[in-house]
């Protein structure tokens, strides 16, 4: 993602002037993402080793505690479709951006964000990151 794309994206998200932000609300609408085909659900586990320490009971993190496994479910190897709508041409800075041109920018930015940053909980440990699938869709890793 180049610096001009980041600046345009920031003008939507972090506008300093409230009046400008209000004018842009609803110009791009993001819908729910849906799986393209059957989903795969798997069970995963995390095992915190220092439960007493993390709950704030004043205990030091030592190896005297018994780890307690926490099981949770994940969606894996599943392709999702992400839909959005661009409602009208926009003014970004002093430049008019046509809705048809904005679609490509939104697509590229959404794809880069899903791939590089991910969505949802636990992205720092690898969950919620996506990659482009062979069918041209962005699929969940």
N, C-alpha and C positions, 0 to 999 in steps of 0.2 A: 504494500500500500504506500503510495508516494505522499509527500508532505502536503500537496494541494488537496488530495482526497481527505486527509486527516483534518485539514483546516475547514473544509466544507462540512464534514461530519461534526466537528466541534461547533460550527455555527448553529446546527440543529439542536445539539445536546446542551451546550454550555454557554448559551447566549447571555451576555451581561445585561442586555436591555430586555426587560420583561415584555414590553410591547412588541418587540420583534419575535420573541418566543411564542407569544399568543397568536401572532399571525401565521406561524408555521404549524401549529397544532393541527393534526389530522390530515396534513398534506400527503404523508406516507403512512399507510396503515399496514401493520403486520398481523397476520392471522396465525392461528394455532398451527404448529407443525404436526403432520400426521404421517404414520408409517405408510410406505408405499405397498408393502406386502405383509405377509405374516411376520409377527415380531418374535424374537427369541429372548426369553427371560431366563436368567441364570441366577444362582445363589452365590453370593460372595461373603467374605467374612473379614472383619477387622478385629484385632485382639489388643486392646489397650493393656499395657503391662503395669501401669501405675495409676489405677483407678482411684485410690484414696488420695493421692497427690492431686490429680486433676479435679476432684470434686471439692477441693479446698478445705479438707479436714485438718490441715496443718501438718500432715505427715510428709516426710521426705520421700523422694522417689527411690525406693530400694528394691532389691530383688526378692524381698521376703513376701511380697504379695503374689497371689495366684491370678494369672491373667484370665479374664472372663471373655470368651468369644462373643461377638455381636454379629449375628447373621442379618444380611439384607439382600434385597433383590436388585438386579441390574438388567437393563435392556442392552443386548449386545448383537453385533453383526446384523444390524437392521438399518435399512435405508429410510430416510424421512424426506418428505416434501415440505418445503418452506414456501409459503405464499405471502405476497404483499401486493398492495395496490398503490399506485401513484395517482393522486387525485387531480392534479393540475400543474401547470407550469409554475416554477418558483423563482423568486428573486433571491439570489445568494450574493451578498455584498452588493456590487453594482451590476451584476451580471444576471441576465434572465436565463434560466436553465429549463429547457423543454422537458416535459414529462417523459418523452420517449428516450431522451439522453439520460435522464435520471434513473431510468430502469436499469440500465447497464451498470451505472455507478452503484446503485443499491445492491444489485446481484453480486458484483465483485466484492463490495465491502462486507456484505453478509457472509459470503463464502470465506473470506479471509478471517473474519471474526470467529466463525465457527471452528475453523481449522487452527488458528493461532491461540485463541483465548478460551474457547469452549463455552458451554453454558451449564448452569445447574450447580449442584453441590459437588464438592470433592474434585474440582478441576485441577487442583494443585497436585493430586496424586494420579492423574491420568483419566479420570472419568469426564464425560461430557464433551470430549473433543471429537470433531468430525473430520472426514476426509472425502474428497470427491470420488464418487463411485464410477464404475465403467459405463453406467447408463447415463452419465452426465448429471446425476443428482449428487447432492452432498450427503454422504452416508455416515452413520455413527461408527466410530472405531470401537 
